[in-house]
């Protein structure tokens, strides 16, 4: 082999890694920042991926997703967000509540951020307006706060004899003051007593249920909160153990054995967030994508849970249910 051919062969071999690196660099990277843990978030992650796939992006084929989990330790979120920024990801998707969004927002003013959140994005300062977010953030808002009075109405219809209905809230939720105020007004209008229990940790959830006995509460409304969603199995198990009728924020609770749920579809919200992420990767600007809000809400009833509690489900509720779990 002639010397120039050897040099050409070596040069060709050396260009392969460079070409591969260039190809890898061309593949977009999404940073997925979540305040919780992988297992409870599995349905929402799957919905997010489905939304991405509908825009032409499939993880492992033409897209990489870097996952960062805070494992319910919100103080870790700023470090995790900074790590994603250091990786120079093309987009950050946040999940698990307002603290994750805020950590991402504080970490970068240039990398696009797509959120799915129950917090009011305008009131909390995430976006300028729903129609024109401005800046580098957009996403989906669940309207979790606004639905609490409706849940109280459904619960009182299910257990009309209950004059004391407890409300469980997470004191770390940015909407907690508004939730408590709205619910106290709704309870007064119905002539109900509404003692408020607060829980921001697993142990505090246990303590809150122990307090229900002392309060002689006839039912429980579990406030909408990402932390409660991550602890849904614990909440459902405790409600069953204490034989307390409870209503929850979404169908995931009813599927886990909870009595009744009412709310917007969380998986649908993350599906839309995935679509938005794909659009941004294709060149759309977050400032030009309106924050989406749900237009349909799901009432899910678990008849097996009702039977275990000795409850007869009113036909008025069954007729309006979007899903009945036998």
C-alpha positions as CSV (number, residue, x, y, z in Angstrom):
1,X,0.0,0.0,0.0
2,X,1.3,3.4,-1.0
3,X,2.1,5.9,1.7
4,X,-0.5,8.4,0.6
5,X,-3.2,5.6,0.6
6,X,-2.2,4.7,4.2
7,X,-2.5,8.4,5.2
8,X,-5.9,8.6,3.5
9,X,-7.1,5.5,5.3
10,X,-6.0,6.8,8.7
11,X,-7.5,10.1,8.0
12,X,-10.8,8.5,7.0
13,X,-10.9,6.4,10.2
14,X,-10.2,9.5,12.3
15,X,-13.0,11.3,10.7
16,X,-15.6,8.7,11.8
17,X,-15.6,9.6,15.5
18,X,-15.8,13.3,14.6
19,X,-18.8,12.5,12.4
20,X,-20.4,10.5,15.1
21,X,-19.8,13.3,17.6
22,X,-21.3,15.8,15.2
23,X,-24.3,13.5,14.7
24,X,-24.8,13.1,18.4
25,X,-24.5,16.8,19.0
26,X,-27.2,17.4,16.4
27,X,-29.6,15.2,18.3
28,X,-31.6,17.5,20.6
29,X,-31.5,16.9,24.3
30,X,-34.4,17.6,26.7
31,X,-33.8,18.0,30.4
32,X,-36.6,16.6,32.4
33,X,-36.7,18.1,35.9
34,X,-39.1,16.5,38.4
35,X,-39.5,17.2,42.1
36,X,-40.7,13.6,42.8
37,X,-39.6,10.0,42.0
38,X,-39.7,8.0,38.8
39,X,-42.3,5.4,39.8
40,X,-45.2,7.7,40.7
41,X,-44.4,9.9,37.7
42,X,-44.4,7.0,35.2
43,X,-47.8,7.8,33.6
44,X,-47.0,11.5,33.1
45,X,-43.6,10.7,31.6
46,X,-45.3,8.3,29.2
47,X,-47.8,10.9,28.2
48,X,-45.0,13.5,27.7
49,X,-43.2,11.1,25.4
50,X,-46.3,10.4,23.5
51,X,-46.8,14.1,22.8
52,X,-43.2,14.3,21.7
53,X,-43.6,11.4,19.3
54,X,-46.6,13.1,17.7
55,X,-44.3,15.9,16.7
56,X,-41.7,13.4,15.3
57,X,-39.4,13.0,18.3
58,X,-38.8,9.6,19.8
59,X,-36.5,9.1,22.8
60,X,-33.5,7.0,21.9
61,X,-33.9,7.5,18.1
62,X,-33.7,11.2,17.4
63,X,-34.0,12.6,20.9
64,X,-32.2,12.3,24.2
65,X,-33.9,13.0,27.5
66,X,-31.8,13.7,30.6
67,X,-33.9,12.9,33.7
68,X,-33.3,14.6,37.1
69,X,-35.3,13.5,40.1
70,X,-35.4,15.4,43.4
71,X,-37.0,12.5,45.2
72,X,-39.4,14.9,47.1
73,X,-36.4,17.0,48.3
74,X,-37.2,20.4,46.8
75,X,-33.9,21.8,48.1
76,X,-32.1,19.7,45.5
77,X,-34.0,21.2,42.6
78,X,-31.7,24.3,42.1
79,X,-28.6,22.1,41.8
80,X,-30.4,19.7,39.4
81,X,-31.6,22.6,37.3
82,X,-28.1,24.1,37.2
83,X,-26.8,20.7,36.1
84,X,-29.1,20.6,33.1
85,X,-28.2,24.1,32.2
86,X,-24.5,23.1,32.4
87,X,-25.2,20.2,29.9
88,X,-26.5,22.9,27.5
89,X,-29.8,21.0,26.9
90,X,-32.1,22.4,24.2
91,X,-35.1,22.5,26.4
92,X,-36.1,21.9,30.0
93,X,-39.5,20.2,30.8
94,X,-40.6,20.5,34.5
95,X,-42.8,18.2,36.4
96,X,-44.0,17.7,39.9
97,X,-45.1,21.2,40.8
98,X,-44.2,24.9,41.2
99,X,-40.8,24.4,42.9
100,X,-39.4,22.6,39.9
101,X,-40.6,25.3,37.5
102,X,-39.1,28.0,39.7
103,X,-35.8,26.2,40.0
104,X,-35.6,26.0,36.2
105,X,-36.7,29.6,35.7
106,X,-34.0,30.8,38.2
107,X,-31.4,28.7,36.4
108,X,-31.8,30.1,32.9
109,X,-33.4,32.9,31.1
110,X,-32.5,31.6,27.6
111,X,-33.2,27.8,27.5
112,X,-36.9,27.2,26.7
113,X,-38.9,25.8,29.6
114,X,-42.2,23.8,29.2
115,X,-44.2,23.3,32.4
116,X,-47.3,21.4,33.5
117,X,-48.5,22.9,36.7
118,X,-51.5,23.4,38.9
119,X,-50.1,26.8,40.1
120,X,-51.6,29.9,38.5
121,X,-48.7,30.8,36.1
122,X,-49.7,34.5,35.9
123,X,-50.3,35.0,39.7
124,X,-47.0,33.2,40.5
125,X,-45.1,35.4,38.0
126,X,-44.1,32.5,35.6
127,X,-45.6,34.2,32.6
128,X,-46.9,37.7,31.6
129,X,-50.2,36.3,30.5
130,X,-51.8,33.1,29.4
131,X,-52.3,34.3,25.8
132,X,-48.8,35.8,25.4
133,X,-46.4,34.2,28.0
134,X,-43.4,36.2,27.0
135,X,-39.9,35.1,28.1
136,X,-38.7,31.5,27.8
137,X,-41.6,29.7,29.6
138,X,-44.9,28.2,28.5
139,X,-46.9,25.1,29.2
140,X,-50.1,23.8,30.6
141,X,-52.1,24.9,33.7
142,X,-54.3,22.3,35.4
143,X,-56.8,24.7,37.1
144,X,-56.4,22.7,40.3
145,X,-57.2,25.6,42.6
146,X,-60.5,26.5,41.0
147,X,-61.9,23.0,41.2
148,X,-61.8,22.6,45.0
149,X,-65.3,24.0,45.6
150,X,-66.7,21.6,43.0
151,X,-65.0,18.7,44.8
152,X,-66.6,19.8,48.1
153,X,-70.0,19.9,46.4
154,X,-69.5,16.3,45.0
155,X,-68.4,15.0,48.4
156,X,-71.3,16.5,50.3
157,X,-73.6,15.0,47.7
158,X,-72.0,11.6,48.3
159,X,-72.1,11.9,52.1
160,X,-75.0,14.4,52.8
161,X,-75.1,13.5,56.5
162,X,-71.5,14.7,57.1
163,X,-71.5,18.2,58.7
164,X,-67.8,18.1,59.3
165,X,-65.6,17.7,56.2
166,X,-61.9,18.0,56.6
167,X,-59.5,19.6,54.1
168,X,-56.0,18.3,53.7
169,X,-53.5,20.8,52.2
170,X,-49.8,21.0,51.7
171,X,-48.5,24.1,53.5
172,X,-45.6,24.3,51.0
173,X,-48.0,24.7,48.0
174,X,-47.8,28.3,46.6
175,X,-51.6,28.3,46.3
176,X,-52.4,27.1,49.8
177,X,-53.8,30.4,51.1
178,X,-56.1,30.8,48.2
179,X,-57.2,27.2,48.5
180,X,-58.1,27.6,52.2
181,X,-59.9,30.9,51.6
182,X,-62.0,29.6,48.7
183,X,-62.8,26.4,50.6
184,X,-63.8,28.2,53.8
185,X,-66.2,30.3,51.8
186,X,-67.7,27.3,50.0
187,X,-68.1,25.4,53.3
188,X,-69.9,28.4,54.9
189,X,-72.3,28.6,52.0
190,X,-73.2,24.9,52.6
191,X,-73.3,25.2,56.4
192,X,-70.4,22.9,56.8
193,X,-67.5,22.9,59.3
194,X,-64.2,22.6,57.4
195,X,-61.3,21.9,59.7
196,X,-58.0,22.2,57.8
197,X,-55.2,19.7,58.2
198,X,-51.7,20.4,56.9
199,X,-49.1,17.9,55.7
200,X,-45.9,18.4,53.8
201,X,-44.2,15.2,54.6
202,X,-45.0,11.5,54.7
203,X,-45.1,11.5,58.6
204,X,-47.4,14.6,58.6
205,X,-49.8,12.7,56.3
206,X,-50.0,9.9,58.9
207,X,-50.6,12.5,61.7
208,X,-53.3,14.3,59.7
209,X,-55.3,11.1,59.4
210,X,-55.0,10.4,63.1
211,X,-56.4,13.9,63.7
212,X,-59.5,13.0,61.6
213,X,-60.7,10.8,64.4
214,X,-60.4,13.5,67.0
215,X,-62.2,15.9,64.7
216,X,-65.0,13.4,64.0
217,X,-64.9,14.3,60.4
218,X,-67.4,12.6,58.2
219,X,-65.4,13.0,55.0
220,X,-62.1,14.3,53.7
221,X,-61.2,16.5,50.7
222,X,-57.5,15.9,49.7
223,X,-56.2,19.2,48.2
224,X,-54.6,19.3,44.8
225,X,-50.9,19.1,45.2
226,X,-48.0,17.3,43.4
227,X,-46.7,16.0,46.6
228,X,-50.0,14.4,47.4
229,X,-50.1,12.9,43.9
230,X,-46.7,11.3,44.6
231,X,-48.1,9.9,47.8
232,X,-51.4,8.7,46.4
233,X,-51.0,5.1,47.5
234,X,-50.4,6.2,51.1
235,X,-53.4,8.5,51.1
236,X,-55.7,5.9,49.6
237,X,-54.5,3.3,52.1
238,X,-55.0,5.6,55.1
239,X,-58.5,6.6,53.9
240,X,-59.4,3.0,53.7
241,X,-57.9,2.1,57.1
242,X,-59.7,5.0,58.8
243,X,-62.9,4.3,56.8
244,X,-63.2,7.9,55.7
245,X,-64.9,8.8,52.4
246,X,-62.4,11.0,50.5
247,X,-62.3,12.8,47.2
248,X,-59.1,13.4,45.2
249,X,-57.7,15.5,42.4
250,X,-57.4,13.0,39.6
251,X,-58.3,9.5,38.3
252,X,-54.9,8.2,39.3
253,X,-56.2,8.1,42.9
254,X,-59.4,6.2,41.9
255,X,-57.3,3.7,40.0
256,X,-55.2,3.3,43.1
257,X,-58.3,2.4,45.1
258,X,-59.6,5.9,46.1
259,X,-63.3,6.4,46.4
260,X,-63.9,9.3,44.0
261,X,-61.9,11.9,42.0
262,X,-62.7,15.0,40.0
263,X,-60.3,17.0,37.9
264,X,-58.6,17.7,34.7
265,X,-56.7,14.8,33.1
266,X,-53.1,15.1,34.3
267,X,-51.8,12.8,31.6
268,X,-53.6,14.9,29.0
269,X,-51.8,18.0,30.3
270,X,-48.4,16.2,30.0
271,X,-49.3,15.0,26.6
272,X,-49.9,18.6,25.5
273,X,-46.6,19.6,27.2
274,X,-44.8,17.0,25.1
275,X,-46.4,18.5,21.9
276,X,-45.2,21.9,23.0
277,X,-41.7,20.6,23.6
278,X,-41.7,19.1,20.1
279,X,-42.9,22.4,18.5
280,X,-40.2,24.3,20.3
281,X,-37.5,21.9,19.2
282,X,-38.7,22.5,15.7
283,X,-38.3,26.3,16.1
284,X,-41.3,27.7,17.8
285,X,-40.7,30.2,20.6
286,X,-42.2,29.7,24.1
287,X,-43.2,33.4,24.1
288,X,-45.5,32.7,21.2
289,X,-47.2,29.6,22.5
290,X,-50.2,30.4,24.8
291,X,-50.4,28.6,28.1
292,X,-53.0,25.8,27.6
293,X,-55.8,25.2,30.1
294,X,-58.1,22.1,30.3
295,X,-61.6,22.2,28.8
296,X,-62.8,18.8,30.0
297,X,-62.8,17.3,33.5
298,X,-63.2,13.7,34.6
299,X,-65.4,12.4,37.4
300,X,-64.2,8.9,38.3
301,X,-66.0,6.7,40.9
302,X,-64.6,3.5,42.4
303,X,-67.5,1.3,43.4
304,X,-65.3,-1.3,45.0
305,X,-64.0,1.4,47.4
306,X,-67.6,2.5,48.1
307,X,-68.6,-1.0,49.0
308,X,-65.7,-1.3,51.4
309,X,-66.8,1.9,53.1
310,X,-70.4,0.7,53.2
311,X,-71.6,3.5,51.0
312,X,-74.3,3.5,48.4
313,X,-73.3,5.6,45.5
314,X,-76.1,8.0,44.5
315,X,-77.5,7.5,41.0
316,X,-77.1,11.2,40.4
317,X,-73.3,10.8,40.7
318,X,-73.2,7.6,38.8
319,X,-75.1,9.2,35.9
320,X,-72.6,12.0,35.7
321,X,-69.4,9.8,36.0
322,X,-67.0,9.7,33.1
323,X,-65.6,6.4,34.4
324,X,-66.9,3.9,37.0
325,X,-64.5,1.3,38.4
326,X,-66.3,-1.9,39.3
